[in-house]
Amino acid sequence: MRYSISQVAKASGVSARMLRHYDAIGLLKPSSVGTNGYRWYGRGELLRLQRILLLRRFGLGLAEIGAVLGERAGEAAALRGHLAQLEEERRRLDRVITTVEETVADLDAARIDDPGRFFAGLREDAAEMRQAYRETFGEGAGKAFDVAEAAQEGLTAADYEHAAAQGAALFRRLASVMRSGAAPSDPAALDVVAEHYASVSHFWQPTAAAYAAMGGLYERDPRQRDLAARADPELPAWLARAIEAYARERLVPPVGKT
């Protein structure tokens, strides 16, 4: 069975002009050419064209395709290489998709239907937390809540949603490091805890001892424990140890230095 150039063009989606170009460069020769100049293709040529189109889809140029088709083993090696590239690209896209999905979930979870009730709850929680921090860490921590409350004046529900989403994202990064197998004192863990410390330091710069004690709240205080546990049920205990390690490793000055 043989097929004309127009039939092959229609079946493959490759223009007749491109098929003639493939013939001119020796990439795809027709099985025969009639006395009238008509090109005819058989099953072998169709299979070769199929491989050409597949290799082009994987990003190979025509010269490279010609070299690959000249040695069948080379075709398999080229396909394996491009398959690896595609799989890595798929993994990259999966990571991007996961990040976007998690961000959307954070924003949905932080959405406020009744801003009045939400702010009232924050005020009650803030009063309780201020007193707890004052009793545990001293007057400086209590004053930090006053500074934080003053900074919150004029914030909208959207502002609070954004802050909640940022906090959830930080806990998610911490959980990711934990799930990677990092110990609480590993540098990778301390680097992410540094983000937590920076957020706390925006309103109050705790001493090493106070920051380590604050980490303990992720195990003892139900509200703080719940914030971390939303990212991973095992995060509160791990985070408490990581904060303690951060205070010891990065906040306490070395002996002989102040």
VOBA-203580 format. One record per residue: residue number from 1; residue in one letter; z, x, y of N, C-alpha, C in turn. Coordinates in steps of 0.02 Angstrom, whole numbers. Example, Ala and Ser with C-alpha at 12.3 -4.5 7.8 and 13.67 -1.06 7.14 Angstrom:
BEGIN
LUMZA n res nz nx ny caz cax cay cz cx cy
LUMZA 1 a 390 660 -284 390 615 -225 390 660 -165
LUMZA 2 s 354 642 -112 357 684 -53 394 645 2
***
This chain:
BEGIN
LUMZA n res nz nx ny caz cax cay cz cx cy
LUMZA 1 m 0 43 -59 0 0 0 0 45 62
LUMZA 2 r -42 28 110 -44 67 171 -40 21 231
LUMZA 3 y -17 50 287 -4 11 346 -38 44 406
LUMZA 4 s -65 2 450 -97 28 510 -44 50 560
LUMZA 5 i -66 87 610 -19 111 661 12 53 699
LUMZA 6 s -26 0 709 1 -58 745 53 -93 702
LUMZA 7 q 43 -96 637 92 -128 593 157 -87 591
LUMZA 8 v 150 -21 588 209 22 587 247 17 654
LUMZA 9 a 209 15 709 241 9 774 281 -56 780
LUMZA 10 k 251 -110 756 285 -175 759 347 -176 715
LUMZA 11 a 342 -147 655 398 -149 608 456 -104 630
LUMZA 12 s 440 -47 660 492 3 676 517 0 747
LUMZA 13 g 479 -31 792 498 -31 862 477 31 898
LUMZA 14 v 441 76 865 415 137 896 344 123 919
LUMZA 15 s 329 138 980 263 122 1007 209 162 972
LUMZA 16 a 148 135 973 92 171 943 81 237 978
LUMZA 17 r 92 237 1044 84 299 1082 133 352 1056
LUMZA 18 m 196 333 1042 245 381 1018 227 404 947
LUMZA 19 l 201 358 906 180 378 839 124 429 841
LUMZA 20 r 78 420 888 24 470 896 53 536 920
LUMZA 21 h 106 534 961 138 595 983 172 630 925
LUMZA 22 y 205 591 882 236 621 822 183 655 779
LUMZA 23 d 125 625 775 70 655 736 48 720 769
LUMZA 24 a 41 719 835 16 778 871 62 838 863
LUMZA 25 i 128 827 860 175 883 856 193 898 783
LUMZA 26 g 162 863 736 174 877 665 238 848 637
LUMZA 27 l 268 802 674 331 774 650 319 718 600
LUMZA 28 l 267 678 611 252 623 565 176 615 561
LUMZA 29 k 148 644 510 76 639 499 61 576 460
LUMZA 30 p 8 540 478 -12 481 438 -36 505 369
LUMZA 31 s -34 460 321 -56 478 254 -132 490 252
LUMZA 32 s -167 454 297 -240 464 301 -264 441 369
LUMZA 33 v -322 466 388 -354 445 450 -426 425 433
LUMZA 34 g -444 363 451 -511 338 436 -564 372 478
LUMZA 35 t -627 362 458 -683 391 495 -687 363 566
LUMZA 36 n -657 306 575 -656 276 642 -595 299 683
LUMZA 37 g -555 345 654 -497 371 690 -433 331 679
LUMZA 38 y -437 279 641 -377 238 629 -328 277 584
LUMZA 39 r -264 275 603 -212 308 564 -181 256 516
LUMZA 40 w -169 281 455 -139 239 403 -77 273 375
LUMZA 41 y -25 233 362 39 260 339 58 227 273
LUMZA 42 g 88 268 229 111 243 165 188 240 162
LUMZA 43 r 214 227 102 287 220 94 324 285 113
LUMZA 44 g 295 342 94 328 406 110 335 416 184
LUMZA 45 e 282 399 222 285 408 294 336 360 326
LUMZA 46 l 340 300 298 389 252 326 461 277 315
LUMZA 47 l 473 306 256 540 333 243 555 392 290
LUMZA 48 r 504 433 302 514 489 348 527 464 418
LUMZA 49 l 491 413 439 502 384 505 573 355 511
LUMZA 50 q 595 326 457 664 299 457 714 355 469
LUMZA 51 r 705 412 436 751 468 446 745 496 517
LUMZA 52 i 685 497 543 675 521 612 715 478 660
LUMZA 53 l 710 413 653 745 367 698 821 373 690
LUMZA 54 l 844 383 629 915 391 617 941 455 651
LUMZA 55 l 904 509 642 924 573 673 922 569 749
LUMZA 56 r 873 534 776 870 526 848 931 487 873
LUMZA 57 r 951 437 835 1010 399 855 1072 442 857
LUMZA 58 f 1074 494 814 1130 539 814 1124 594 867
LUMZA 59 g 1072 591 907 1068 636 964 1025 698 955
LUMZA 60 l 990 704 900 949 763 890 884 757 929
LUMZA 61 g 859 814 953 794 816 986 739 820 934
LUMZA 62 l 677 811 957 621 809 910 612 876 875
LUMZA 63 a 620 931 910 612 997 878 666 1007 825
LUMZA 64 e 727 986 840 781 993 793 770 947 732
LUMZA 65 i 745 888 746 730 841 690 678 872 644
LUMZA 66 g 626 903 673 574 934 632 603 988 587
LUMZA 67 a 650 1028 615 681 1081 575 724 1052 520
LUMZA 68 v 760 999 536 804 967 487 763 937 430
LUMZA 69 l 708 902 447 668 870 396 631 921 353
LUMZA 70 g 623 982 379 590 1034 340 632 1057 282
LUMZA 71 e 697 1045 286 742 1064 231 789 1005 220
LUMZA 72 r 784 973 165 823 911 153 898 923 157
LUMZA 73 a 921 983 133 993 998 136 1015 1001 209
LUMZA 74 g 970 1025 253 988 1029 324 998 960 354
LUMZA 75 e 961 911 329 968 843 354 1038 817 339
LUMZA 76 a 1062 829 278 1128 806 260 1182 840 301
LUMZA 77 a 1174 906 313 1223 943 352 1224 917 424
LUMZA 78 a 1165 904 451 1161 879 520 1194 811 526
LUMZA 79 l 1182 768 476 1212 702 478 1287 706 472
LUMZA 80 r 1312 752 430 1384 759 424 1415 782 489
LUMZA 81 g 1381 828 523 1406 851 588 1408 796 639
LUMZA 82 h 1355 756 642 1353 702 691 1400 645 672
LUMZA 83 l 1410 636 607 1458 586 585 1528 605 608
LUMZA 84 a 1544 669 604 1610 692 627 1618 679 702
LUMZA 85 q 1564 691 739 1566 678 811 1577 604 825
LUMZA 86 l 1542 562 789 1549 490 799 1619 466 781
LUMZA 87 e 1647 494 727 1714 474 707 1765 495 760
LUMZA 88 e 1756 554 789 1802 576 841 1795 532 902
LUMZA 89 e 1734 512 919 1723 467 976 1755 399 962
LUMZA 90 r 1750 376 899 1782 312 882 1858 317 889
LUMZA 91 r 1886 374 867 1959 383 874 1979 384 948
LUMZA 92 r 1937 416 990 1952 418 1061 1950 348 1091
LUMZA 93 l 1899 310 1072 1894 241 1097 1952 198 1071
LUMZA 94 d 1972 210 1009 2029 172 983 2092 187 1023
LUMZA 95 r 2101 250 1043 2159 268 1083 2156 234 1151
LUMZA 96 v 2096 233 1181 2088 201 1246 2102 126 1240
LUMZA 97 i 2074 95 1188 2084 23 1177 2158 8 1167
LUMZA 98 t 2192 48 1127 2264 38 1115 2303 43 1179
LUMZA 99 t 2287 92 1220 2322 101 1284 2313 40 1329
LUMZA 100 v 2251 16 1333 2238 -43 1375 2274 -104 1348
LUMZA 101 e 2272 -113 1281 2306 -170 1251 2381 -168 1263
LUMZA 102 e 2410 -108 1258 2482 -102 1269 2500 -115 1342
LUMZA 103 t 2456 -92 1387 2469 -104 1458 2466 -178 1474
LUMZA 104 v 2416 -213 1445 2412 -285 1455 2474 -320 1427
LUMZA 105 a 2497 -297 1368 2557 -326 1338 2617 -314 1382
LUMZA 106 d 2622 -254 1411 2678 -240 1456 2677 -287 1516
LUMZA 107 l 2617 -295 1545 2612 -338 1604 2627 -410 1587
LUMZA 108 d 2604 -433 1528 2619 -501 1507 2693 -511 1496
LUMZA 109 a 2725 -460 1465 2797 -466 1452 2837 -465 1516
LUMZA 110 a 2811 -431 1568 2848 -426 1630 2831 -481 1679
LUMZA 111 r 2785 -526 1660 2765 -579 1706 2823 -626 1720
LUMZA 112 i 2830 -646 1782 2887 -686 1805 2863 -756 1823
LUMZA 113 d 2888 -806 1788 2870 -875 1804 2911 -903 1861
LUMZA 114 d 2974 -881 1866 3019 -907 1918 3050 -847 1954
LUMZA 115 p 3019 -821 2007 3045 -763 2041 3117 -771 2065
LUMZA 116 g 3135 -832 2087 3203 -843 2111 3255 -829 2058
LUMZA 117 r 3243 -856 1998 3290 -844 1943 3290 -771 1923
LUMZA 118 f 3231 -740 1924 3227 -670 1904 3268 -626 1951
LUMZA 119 f 3260 -636 2016 3296 -595 2064 3371 -608 2059
LUMZA 120 a 3390 -671 2047 3461 -686 2039 3490 -649 1980
LUMZA 121 g 3453 -648 1926 3476 -611 1867 3482 -537 1881
LUMZA 122 l 3435 -510 1919 3438 -440 1936 3501 -425 1977
LUMZA 123 r 3517 -470 2023 3575 -458 2065 3639 -457 2023
LUMZA 124 e 3643 -505 1975 3702 -507 1932 3706 -444 1889
LUMZA 125 d 3649 -425 1859 3648 -365 1818 3665 -304 1859
LUMZA 126 a 3637 -300 1919 3649 -242 1961 3723 -235 1978
LUMZA 127 a 3756 -291 1993 3827 -288 2009 3868 -263 1949
LUMZA 128 e 3852 -288 1890 3887 -266 1830 3873 -193 1815
LUMZA 129 m 3811 -173 1821 3793 -104 1806 3822 -57 1857
LUMZA 130 r 3825 -77 1921 3854 -35 1973 3927 -20 1956
LUMZA 131 q 3964 -72 1937 4034 -62 1920 4042 -19 1858
LUMZA 132 a 3999 -30 1808 4003 10 1747 3988 83 1760
LUMZA 133 y 3938 96 1801 3920 165 1817 3974 198 1860
LUMZA 134 r 4002 159 1906 4055 187 1948 4115 207 1905
LUMZA 135 e 4132 166 1857 4189 181 1814 4174 240 1768
LUMZA 136 t 4113 245 1746 4095 297 1697 4078 364 1730
LUMZA 137 f 4040 360 1785 4013 421 1814 4040 438 1883
LUMZA 138 g 4080 394 1912 4108 409 1977 4075 371 2033
LUMZA 139 e 4100 381 2093 4077 343 2151 4004 357 2168
LUMZA 140 g 3981 418 2153 3912 435 2169 3862 391 2135
LUMZA 141 a 3876 374 2072 3830 330 2035 3832 260 2064
LUMZA 142 g 3891 237 2085 3895 171 2116 3855 168 2180
LUMZA 143 k 3858 221 2220 3820 223 2282 3745 224 2268
LUMZA 144 a 3726 252 2211 3655 254 2194 3627 183 2188
LUMZA 145 f 3667 137 2163 3645 68 2158 3636 37 2227
LUMZA 146 d 3679 56 2274 3670 30 2342 3604 54 2371
LUMZA 147 v 3588 118 2360 3524 145 2384 3466 110 2350
LUMZA 148 a 3472 98 2284 3419 65 2247 3408 -6 2271
LUMZA 149 e 3463 -42 2283 3457 -110 2307 3424 -113 2376
LUMZA 150 a 3442 -66 2419 3412 -64 2486 3337 -51 2480
LUMZA 151 a 3317 -9 2433 3246 6 2424 3208 -53 2396
LUMZA 152 q 3244 -100 2363 3211 -158 2333 3200 -215 2382
LUMZA 153 e 3228 -208 2442 3219 -262 2490 3145 -271 2507
LUMZA 154 g 3123 -332 2504 3053 -347 2520 3005 -340 2462
LUMZA 155 l 3031 -319 2403 2987 -315 2345 2967 -385 2321
LUMZA 156 t 2906 -390 2297 2881 -454 2272 2888 -456 2196
LUMZA 157 a 2874 -516 2169 2875 -522 2096 2825 -474 2064
LUMZA 158 a 2768 -465 2097 2717 -419 2070 2744 -347 2069
LUMZA 159 d 2783 -329 2121 2812 -262 2123 2860 -252 2064
LUMZA 160 y 2900 -303 2050 2946 -297 1994 2908 -295 1928
LUMZA 161 e 2855 -333 1922 2815 -332 1861 2786 -262 1850
LUMZA 162 h 2762 -233 1905 2732 -166 1900 2785 -115 1878
LUMZA 163 a 2845 -119 1907 2898 -73 1889 2919 -83 1816
LUMZA 164 a 2922 -145 1794 2939 -159 1724 2887 -131 1677
LUMZA 165 a 2823 -137 1696 2769 -111 1654 2773 -35 1651
LUMZA 166 q 2788 -3 1708 2794 70 1708 2852 93 1663
LUMZA 167 g 2908 57 1667 2965 74 1625 2948 66 1552
LUMZA 168 a 2914 12 1534 2895 1 1465 2847 55 1441
LUMZA 169 a 2802 77 1484 2755 130 1466 2792 195 1453
LUMZA 170 l 2844 210 1493 2883 270 1482 2919 268 1415
LUMZA 171 f 2950 211 1399 2984 205 1335 2933 211 1278
LUMZA 172 r 2873 186 1289 2822 191 1237 2802 264 1226
LUMZA 173 r 2797 303 1280 2781 374 1272 2837 410 1235
LUMZA 174 l 2898 393 1252 2955 424 1218 2953 406 1143
LUMZA 175 a 2939 343 1128 2936 322 1058 2880 358 1021
LUMZA 176 s 2824 369 1055 2768 403 1024 2786 475 1006
LUMZA 177 v 2822 509 1050 2845 577 1035 2893 576 977
LUMZA 178 m 2939 527 977 2987 521 922 2950 511 855
LUMZA 179 r 2901 465 855 2865 451 793 2822 509 769
LUMZA 180 s 2806 555 815 2767 613 795 2808 662 754
LUMZA 181 g 2874 650 750 2918 693 712 2956 743 754
LUMZA 182 a 2948 740 820 2983 787 864 3058 774 863
LUMZA 183 a 3096 827 859 3168 822 864 3187 808 937
LUMZA 184 p 3245 778 950 3264 763 1020 3266 824 1065
LUMZA 185 s 3276 884 1036 3280 944 1077 3214 982 1081
LUMZA 186 d 3162 957 1049 3097 991 1053 3069 990 1124
LUMZA 187 p 3032 1041 1144 3003 1042 1212 2961 980 1227
LUMZA 188 a 2923 955 1178 2882 895 1190 2925 836 1208
LUMZA 189 a 2984 830 1175 3030 775 1191 3060 785 1260
LUMZA 190 l 3081 846 1276 3113 860 1340 3064 849 1398
LUMZA 191 d 3000 863 1386 2950 853 1439 2945 779 1458
LUMZA 192 v 2948 734 1409 2944 663 1425 3010 638 1454
LUMZA 193 v 3066 664 1429 3131 646 1457 3134 666 1531
LUMZA 194 a 3098 720 1548 3096 741 1618 3070 685 1663
LUMZA 195 e 3024 644 1638 2999 587 1676 3055 536 1687
LUMZA 196 h 3095 526 1635 3152 480 1641 3202 506 1693
LUMZA 197 y 3216 571 1690 3263 600 1738 3236 595 1809
LUMZA 198 a 3171 604 1816 3141 600 1883 3148 529 1911
LUMZA 199 s 3140 479 1868 3147 410 1892 3219 396 1913
LUMZA 200 v 3267 422 1876 3338 414 1894 3353 451 1959
LUMZA 201 s 3325 511 1965 3340 553 2023 3311 526 2088
LUMZA 202 h 3268 476 2082 3240 446 2143 3296 416 2185
LUMZA 203 f 3349 392 2152 3405 361 2187 3470 400 2181
LUMZA 204 w 3476 440 2129 3539 475 2116 3525 536 2073
LUMZA 205 q 3550 594 2091 3541 654 2052 3605 668 2013
LUMZA 206 p 3609 643 1952 3670 652 1913 3680 724 1891
LUMZA 207 t 3742 742 1882 3756 807 1852 3734 807 1780
LUMZA 208 a 3734 865 1749 3715 869 1678 3760 825 1636
LUMZA 209 a 3825 827 1650 3872 788 1611 3860 713 1621
LUMZA 210 a 3848 693 1683 3837 622 1698 3772 598 1666
LUMZA 211 y 3720 640 1667 3656 619 1638 3662 613 1562
LUMZA 212 a 3698 659 1531 3709 655 1459 3747 591 1442
LUMZA 213 a 3799 576 1483 3837 514 1471 3793 453 1480
LUMZA 214 m 3747 455 1529 3701 400 1539 3658 389 1477
LUMZA 215 g 3637 443 1445 3599 436 1384 3636 398 1330
LUMZA 216 g 3702 406 1328 3742 371 1279 3740 296 1287
LUMZA 217 l 3724 272 1349 3720 200 1360 3664 167 1320
LUMZA 218 y 3612 207 1301 3558 178 1261 3581 161 1191
LUMZA 219 e 3639 186 1172 3668 165 1108 3723 113 1117
LUMZA 220 r 3761 119 1172 3821 76 1179 3809 13 1219
LUMZA 221 d 3768 17 1271 3759 -41 1315 3703 -85 1289
LUMZA 222 p 3716 -149 1275 3664 -192 1246 3601 -197 1289
LUMZA 223 r 3608 -199 1356 3549 -206 1398 3506 -144 1396
LUMZA 224 q 3538 -85 1400 3499 -23 1397 3469 -13 1328
LUMZA 225 r 3507 -29 1277 3482 -21 1208 3421 -66 1197
LUMZA 226 d 3422 -126 1223 3366 -172 1214 3304 -147 1248
LUMZA 227 l 3311 -116 1307 3253 -90 1342 3216 -38 1300
LUMZA 228 a 3254 7 1269 3223 59 1228 3199 32 1161
LUMZA 229 a 3237 -14 1132 3220 -40 1066 3157 -80 1066
LUMZA 230 r 3136 -106 1124 3073 -143 1127 3014 -99 1109
LUMZA 231 a 3020 -34 1125 2967 13 1108 2971 34 1035
LUMZA 232 d 3033 42 1010 3043 59 939 3117 50 924
LUMZA 233 p 3134 15 870 3204 3 855 3245 67 847
LUMZA 234 e 3212 123 829 3248 185 818 3253 227 882
LUMZA 235 l 3221 204 936 3219 244 997 3287 252 1030
LUMZA 236 p 3330 201 1035 3393 210 1072 3434 270 1050
LUMZA 237 a 3445 278 984 3485 334 960 3450 400 973
LUMZA 238 w 3385 403 961 3347 464 973 3347 483 1047
LUMZA 239 l 3339 433 1090 3336 446 1161 3404 471 1187
LUMZA 240 a 3458 443 1160 3524 467 1180 3531 541 1165
LUMZA 241 r 3508 562 1106 3511 633 1088 3464 675 1132
LUMZA 242 a 3405 647 1147 3356 684 1187 3382 694 1259
LUMZA 243 i 3413 643 1287 3441 650 1355 3497 701 1355
LUMZA 244 e 3538 698 1303 3593 747 1297 3564 818 1294
LUMZA 245 a 3510 827 1254 3478 893 1249 3448 914 1315
LUMZA 246 y 3417 867 1351 3387 883 1416 3441 907 1464
LUMZA 247 a 3497 872 1465 3552 891 1509 3577 961 1493
LUMZA 248 r 3580 976 1428 3605 1041 1406 3555 1097 1418
LUMZA 249 e 3491 1083 1404 3440 1135 1406 3411 1146 1475
LUMZA 250 r 3406 1093 1515 3369 1099 1577 3408 1084 1641
LUMZA 251 l 3468 1057 1633 3508 1042 1692 3567 1089 1701
LUMZA 252 v 3592 1116 1646 3648 1162 1650 3620 1232 1665
LUMZA 253 p 3639 1263 1722 3612 1329 1738 3635 1381 1688
LUMZA 254 p 3593 1432 1674 3613 1485 1627 3676 1521 1651
LUMZA 255 v 3711 1552 1605 3772 1588 1621 3757 1643 1672
LUMZA 256 g 3797 1646 1724 3786 1696 1776 3743 1673 1833
LUMZA 257 k 3715 1609 1827 3672 1584 1880 3701 1517 1904
LUMZA 258 t 3689 1501 1965 3712 1437 1993 3654 1404 2029
***
